[in-house]
Amino acid sequence: MNLPVDLIKSQTLPALFLDVDALNRNLNAIANRSQGKTIRLATKSIRSLPLLKHIMKSSQTYQGVMSYSVEEANWLYAEGIDDILVAYPSTDRHELHKLTRHMKTGANITVMVDDDEHLSFLQAIAHDEQSQFCICIDVDMSTNFNGFHFGVRRSPLRTTEKVVQFAKRIQNYPNLKLIGIMGYEAQLAGVTDYSDQSIKDFAIKRLKKASVKQVHSKRQQVVKALRKEGIKLSFINGGGTGSLMTTAQDPSVTELTVGSVFISQHYLITIHPFNTTPLFTLHCRSYENLQVRFIRV
Ligand SMILES: Cc1ncc(COP(=O)(O)O)c(C=O)c1O
């Protein structure tokens, strides 16, 4: 591979160099594996606004982003990105106020909840601003094998019953509108089973295989129970790069999330036969001043 040294020399740092042909091949391959579901891009893994925009333009499959903070969501919205799901519950009062103002101008931004106290907090802000919050419930997708916990304890909402009761309580808040469910199976998506330790890999693969069934069944039960209560949802989000293939097979899921698939060597090996997309990143800490060049080598 010939690196265009002169091109690199002339760039302002920080800079991210991408092999655009490899990226585009990977974009098509991932879109083809989504089995008709749309894909939301995890911004915590793709730290480049031009890259996010490039991916979203490449195919109708790539719809919206999953943001890691309300501050980032407000910034992305100001930069022209709509359809944002903030994946982690936030109590950033200042940024939440700002978000409600975007909501009044028609923004499509959804915030995550998993706790009653948080609902009252969000309701007070939305009421103050005479606006509303679109809400997504974070459902814990950990698996329990006879007392052995396999998962990350993301949310206190671990059973269908708890999720349904919580969803019903959201309806008591006039300025909160429940529109989605997220069930992220971190133990499948984020735990590698390709290391140099074959016994450990074998055990993790077995655990994952058993966990997939439970995860799908739980997510389906939750969605069914909410529908039975007359609760209408616009989306059911699931998965991450490492679970792309299995999450896509869950009929209850309407959209998948991926991010690191396009830039992480680890995933590109496990989702054979991918090529790594970036050539390299130079001093990349934050993406607000990151220059990106899409190059052919
Ligand atoms: C809620 C959620 N969904 C999906 C992902 C997957 O992201 P990636 O595909 O970049 O691993 C993550 C990663 O932490 C996450 O927190």
Ligand as a Chemical Component Dictionary entry (heavy atoms), coordinates in Angstrom:
data_LIG
# 
_chem_comp.id                   LIG 
_chem_comp.type                 NON-POLYMER 
_chem_comp.pdbx_formal_charge   0 
_chem_comp.three_letter_code    LIG 
# 
loop_
_chem_comp_atom.comp_id 
_chem_comp_atom.atom_id 
_chem_comp_atom.alt_atom_id 
_chem_comp_atom.type_symbol 
_chem_comp_atom.charge 
_chem_comp_atom.model_Cartn_x 
_chem_comp_atom.model_Cartn_y 
_chem_comp_atom.model_Cartn_z 
_chem_comp_atom.pdbx_ordinal 
LIG C1 C1 C 0 -26.393 1.322  23.964 1  
LIG C2 C2 C 0 -25.341 0.836  23.038 2  
LIG N1 N1 N 0 -25.701 0.325  21.847 3  
LIG C3 C3 C 0 -24.784 -0.120 20.982 4  
LIG C4 C4 C 0 -23.428 -0.084 21.278 5  
LIG C5 C5 C 0 -22.472 -0.673 20.288 6  
LIG O1 O1 O 0 -21.527 0.171  19.801 7  
LIG P1 P1 P 0 -20.395 -0.385 18.837 8  
LIG O2 O2 O 0 -21.046 -0.973 17.655 9  
LIG O3 O3 O 0 -19.600 0.824  18.507 10 
LIG O4 O4 O 0 -19.608 -1.391 19.601 11 
LIG C6 C6 C 0 -23.020 0.433  22.518 12 
LIG C7 C7 C 0 -21.622 0.440  22.884 13 
LIG O5 O5 O 0 -21.207 0.635  23.989 14 
LIG C8 C8 C 0 -23.992 0.916  23.414 15 
LIG O6 O6 O 0 -23.670 1.429  24.628 16 
# 
loop_
_chem_comp_bond.comp_id 
_chem_comp_bond.atom_id_1 
_chem_comp_bond.atom_id_2 
_chem_comp_bond.value_order 
_chem_comp_bond.pdbx_ordinal 
LIG C1 C2 SING 1  
LIG C2 N1 SING 2  
LIG C2 C8 DOUB 3  
LIG N1 C3 DOUB 4  
LIG C3 C4 SING 5  
LIG C4 C5 SING 6  
LIG C4 C6 DOUB 7  
LIG C5 O1 SING 8  
LIG O1 P1 SING 9  
LIG P1 O2 DOUB 10 
LIG P1 O3 SING 11 
LIG P1 O4 SING 12 
LIG C6 C7 SING 13 
LIG C6 C8 SING 14 
LIG C7 O5 DOUB 15 
LIG C8 O6 SING 16 
# 
